[in-house]
Amino acid sequence: MHEPATDADGYIWPTCVACPRQLWTAEVGRQACRPCEEKTAARIVELPALFRQLDTTAVLMRGARRPGAGSSGSKTPPIPPRLEVLALVGPGGMAARLSAIEDAWRQELGWTVAPWRGSPRQAVPQHVEFLGNNLLWACSSYESVADDIEEIRRLHGECAAIVRQERRPGRVKIGHCPERVGDEWCWTPLTATAASHRVRCGGCGSRWETLGEWRELRAAQERVADEQQRQKWLAA
């Protein structure tokens, strides 16, 4: 039941749309694997609490200047500096991003559009309830669920990083994509971040996610670089 089937006669065994793992025999026919479903479910459950932690004056104003401190006489109070917090708790933030996923699922299911649910503070718990109740369906049958799983992961990560007062890690260049696109190498610049082990090429869509795949990526980059250097030497 929980063994991945072996390839036969060149048949390519289906993989999860959200990660590169092969589906178990019992998962065949699903879009996303059960581990991805479970991780997404846990993130969905945590979103309301993260929203409540962000939606406080203390978090919004953290680091703001006190009125009159070093002031030049202006009567206008300082704008809260936590714009990244406002972007998550405001009208276009978490509630809107969850609403977009809910609307897409409702459309796919043939259901009516979700009713207006009030302020973001009122709406987030209801969006979360809907997504949690219908996540199994989405992971089983919804072809675009990979994008929604990734959006929920990003949203959860953004909120958690602010709550934990973490700095968002910067991206570093890690060479070029060595995959073939037609008769040419893709060679799109690749970047990575310490926050994720995943690397995705923005040119051809190739992905590297495990330590073994990272090693294969480095070896392939070196092979392509050597081949390019050889071609330049022959053309000289």
Buried (B, 14 or more C-beta within 10 A) or exposed (E): EEEBEEEEEEEEEBEBBBBBBBBBEEBEEBBBBBBBBEBBBEBBEBBBEBBEBBBEEEBBBBEBEEEEEEEEEEEEEEEBBBEBBBEBBBEEBBBEBBBEBBBBBBEBEEEEEBEEBEEBEEBBBBBBEBBBEBBEEBBBEBEBBBBBBEBBBEBBBBBBBBBEEEEEEEEEEBBBBBBEBEEEBBBBEBEBEEEEEBBBBEBBEBEBBEEEBBEEBBEBBEEBBEEEEEEEEEEE
